[in-house]
Amino acid sequence: MSKIRLCHLITELRPAGAEKIVYELATRVDRDRFETHVAALRGGAVAEKLREANVPVTVLDVRSKGDVFKLARLTDLLRRGRFDILHTHLFHADLAGRIARAGAGTPKHLCHTIHVAEQRFRPWRFLWARLGAGGCEQFIAVSQAVRDHHARRAHLPAARYLVIPNGTDLTAGGRDPSARARLRNQWGIGEVQVVLAFLGRLDRQKGLDVLLEAIRRLHANGDAPQFVLAGDGPQRAMLETFLADDPAGRCVRRLGFVQDVRSVLNAADALVLPSRWEGFGLAVIEAMAAELPVIATAVQGPDEIVLPGQTGLLVPKEDPQALAAAIDQLSRDETLRRRMGRAGLQRVRERYGIERTLAAHEQLYLRMAGR
């Protein structure tokens, strides 16, 4: 029997949550049954990683929103690729993919993953989902909260959605004391100091400003632990100003973009994620897989993953005082951190291994292709 030809189409391939999941799906899929191609409107570091893994990649070099409608190259790719399934990720890729698919007249099957519970004023995105629902064979939501949020905003029945939680690799091994010591030495942080890690894009969604205000309050009280911030984005200048001008900046190390997230987590004692909105929160399960407790905001995604008091702490969004209090609580209690870390690892093993995510997608593709 011939292989199922599958094309993942995503908005861009910079290292972030949705892009990581596309990478995992494309590289781990059963290559005896599936032939996978990845296309992106814009490129990024993940494109090179995919090519290194022998996954064909097409970067369409869409430079502006207006270019979304200049899709001759994507239409040609779909026509020549003879794909059985087009799997779109994120809004602009779905918009472009639907238009190109109509022009190409192929592939027959389409599914779309919703990765974020969108909180910004974007009503046209939900209108697009509703008007185009007939052409989408399966909506995939990365969490129950994303399904409920999108179904309510798009006025679609919940039965149109399949929930497939994201997953993380659990085969990379446990904590490495030598790597922990090496990184901490690079950061100029002692072994006994408590370190909290922030992993994410430096933008408003991730609540960087809320975290910096919480650090200010902790520093003013003389209770601030150490922080390492991994990521880049539009709020980098704000962070650099904080580091240069605020006395609390002495508690913070800016790491910039980090390829080896596991090493950062290995050298930390907890993860802090003060997002204003999410959909899943891949960094949460990555931290839990590294046996770290998590402090996160009680928004869609993290509020399904983190068990308050068991695997971490949940705080209200936009509340730097509550965030500071949670950080202070975990910083002072090593026994609690260790207990939560062990419970978090167990929860990821039970629910969020990448093999479960992959198997659910493979079953969906087989069903869509009539296999």
N, C-alpha and C positions, 0 to 999 in steps of 0.2 A: 504494500500500500504506500502511496506517495506521502511525503511529508506535508504537514500543514504549514503553509507559508504565512508568516505573521509579521506585521509591521507595527512597531510602536512609534507613535508620533507625539512629541512633547514640545513645549514652548521653547525651552532652552536646556542646555546641559551643563550649567554651573553646578558645583557640588551643593546640593540641598536635599531635603527629604524626598520629594517626588522623584528627583533625578536619581537618587540612590536606589530607589525601588525599581525604576526602569532598568538600571544597571543590573540589579540582582535578577530580575525576571529574564533579561536578555542573555545573561551569562550562565544561568543555572538551569534553564529550561532543557528538557530532554532532547538532545540534538538528533536522536534517532527518530523522533516523531515530529519535531518542529524545526523549521528553518526561519531564523529571525533576522529582521533588519530594523535598525533604529534610525528615525529621521527626526530632525529638530529644526525649528524655525531659526534658532540662534545656537551657536556653539558654546563651548566651555570645556573645563578640564575632564569632565566625564566622557566626552567624545574620544579623547585619546585613550582612556582606560578601556573603553569598549573595543577600540581597534586593537589594543594590545591583547585583548581576550578573543580576537578573531571574530568579532561581531561587525558586520558591515554597517557603516554609519554614513548618512547623508545630512550635511548641514546646509540649510537652504539660504542662510545669510539674510534673513528678513530683518531690516534695520529699523523699521518704524511700524506703528500700528497700521498705517495706510498700505504698507507693503504686504499685509496679510492677504489683500485681494489680488496681488500679483503672483499667482501661484502656478504658472505654467510648468515650472520645474517639478513641483510636487505632483501636479496632475500627471505629468509624464512618468514620474517615478511609480505612481500607483498603477498606471496603465502597463508599463513595462515589467513591473515586479510580479504581476500575476498573483498577488496576495489573496489568501483566503479570508483573512481577518485584518481589519485596521483597528488598533487599540489606541485611542487618544487619551492624553493626560493633560489636564489643566485647560482653562477656557480658550485661550487663543489658538492652541493646537487643535482643539476640537472644532473651533470655527473654521480654521484653515482646512482641516481634514475633511469636513463635511462638504465644503465648496469644491475642493479638488476631487473628492470622490464622485460628486455629481458630474463633474466634467469628464472624468475618466470612465465612468460607468462601472467601476470596480474599486475595491472588492465587494463581495456580496454582503459580508458580515461586518458589523461595527459595534464596538463596545467602548465605553468611556468611563474613566476613573475620576471621581471627585475627591481631591486630596485635602481640601480646606473647607471649613465652615465659614464662608465669606461673611465678614461683618461690615465691610465698607459699603458705601452706597453704590451698588452695581446692579440695579434692577434688570438691566438688559441681559445680564448673564442668565438669570433665572427665566426670563421670557424666552431667550434662545433655547434653553433646555426644554421648556414646555412646548414651543412650536416645533422643535425638531425631534421630539420624543419618538415619533413614529419611525424615524430612520435609525434609531439607536436600539439595537437588539438587547443590550444589557447595560444599565448604569451600575457601576461598582462604587461603593463607599468604603472608605478606609476605617470607619468606626460607625457605631450605631448613631452617635450624635450627628455625624456628617449626613447620614441617611435621613434622619428626622428633620434636620435643618434644611437640607436641600429639597426634600419632598414638600415641606411646608411652604417654602419660598417659591418653588416652581409649580406648586399646585398639581403635583403628581402623586399617584398612590404609592405607598411604601413598598408594595409588591413589585414595583418596577426596579427595585434596587437589590443588589446582592452585596452584603457586607463581607469584605475580606480584609481583616486587619493587616497592617504592615508587620514585617518580621525582621529579625536580626540574626546574624550568624552566631551560633553558640559553640562553634568548634574551635575557636581561636585560642582556647586555653584560659587558665585562671590568671590571678594577679601575679605580677613579676616584680619582686622587691628590688632587683638590681635596676630595672628600667625606671621604677619609681624614684630611686635615689638619683639616678643619672639626670632625669628631667628636672627634679627639684633643685639639683645643683646648678643646672642651666638657668633656672628661674631665680636663683638666689634665695630659695626658700628652704628652711630647715626641715628635717625629717619629722620633728614633733609638732610643727605648726599645722593647724587645720587649714585645708585648702578647699575652696568651693569653685567648681568649674561652670562656666557658661559656654554653651556651644550653640551657635546659631548666627543667622544673618543679622548684621547690625542695622536694624530698621525698626520702625515704630511697632510693627506687629509683635516683635519679640520682647518689648517692654524694657529695652536697655535703659531708658531714662528712669524708669521706676527702680531698677536695680541700683543705679548710681545714687539715687536719693536714699535708698535703704543703706547703702555703704556709708554715705555721709552721716546718717544717724548713728550707725554702729560706731563709726570712728569718733564722733563727738562724745559718745558715752565711754570711749576707751575699750570697746568690746569687739572691734572689727577683726575677723580672721583674714586670711589671705584669699585673693580671688585671681583666677586666670580666665581670660576672656578670649575664646577662639572663634574667629569668624571675621567677615568683612562686609561692607555694605555702605549705604548712604549716610549712616550716622557715625562713620569713622571719625570725622572731624570733631563731632561733639565729644566722643570718647577721648580723643587726643587732647582737647582743651581741658577736660576733666583731669587727665593724668598730669598735665603740665601746670595747672593753676590751682587745683583743689588739694588741700592737705590730705584728704582721704585718698587721693590718687596713689599715695605710697603703699596702699594695701592691694593694688591692682597691677597685674601684668597683662599687657595686650599681646596676644600671640599672633594675631592676624589669621589668615587662612591656614588651616592645619589639615594636612592629608591624613595623618595617622591619628585619628580621633581616639582609638583605643588606648594609645600611650598616654594621652592627656587624661583620660578617665582613670587609667591605672595609677597615675600620680596624684589624683585628687581624692578627697574624702566624701564629697557629695556633689550633686548637680543642682543648679538653680536655673529655673526656666520661668520667668515672670511674664509670659506671653499675654497679649490682649486677646488674641484668638489663635486657634490652631485648627486642626482637623484630626490629627493623630498625635504628633510629637515624637518623631523617631528618636530624637536624642534621649527621651525618657527611657525607652526600652534598651537603648545602647548603654545607658548608665546603669540600669538595673542588671543587665547582663554582666557588667563589670563589678557587681556587688556593691553598688553605691546607692545610698538613699537619695530620694529626689524631693526637692522643694519646687512645687509648680503652682501655677494659678489654676483655679477651679473653672477651667474653660473646656469647651468640647474637645475631646481626645484625651488629654491628661487626666481628666476627671473619671475616665473609664479605666485607665491603666493603673494609676496610683491608688493604693488602698490607704486612706489617711490613718496615721498611727501605726500602720503595719509595714508598708514599703516606703513611706515618705510622708510629707506634709503638704496639704493643699491650702492655699491662701486666696482671698479675693483678689481679682485683678484691680489694677490702679490703686493699690494700697501699700505704699512703701513701709508704713509702720508695721503692718502685719507681716510683710516679707522680712523685715529686719528682725522681728520677734522670732520667726521660724528659723532664720539663719542662726540667731543667737542660741536657740534651744538645741539645735543639732550640733553646733560648734562646741558646746560645753559637755556633751554627753557621748563619749566614745562607745559605750556599751549600746546605747540606743542606735547609733549609726551602724554598728556591726550587725545588730539584730535586724534592722530594716534592710540592710544590704543583703543578708542571707535570704530573707523573705522575698525581696525583689527578684533575685536570681531565680528562685523557685517559681515565681509567678511567670517570668518570661519563659522558662522551660515548659511550663504547662500551656501557655497561650500564644506566645509571640516568637517562636522559632521560625526562621526563614523558610524551612521546609514546609510548614503548614501553609504559609502564604503562597509558595510556589505550587504546591499540590492543588490548592483551590483554583488558582488561575489555569493550570493545565486542564483540570476537569471542565472548567468553563469553556476553554477553547475547543476541547474535544466535542463537547455538546453543541457548540455553535456550528462547528464544521460537520456535524452529523456523524461523528465517529463513535 
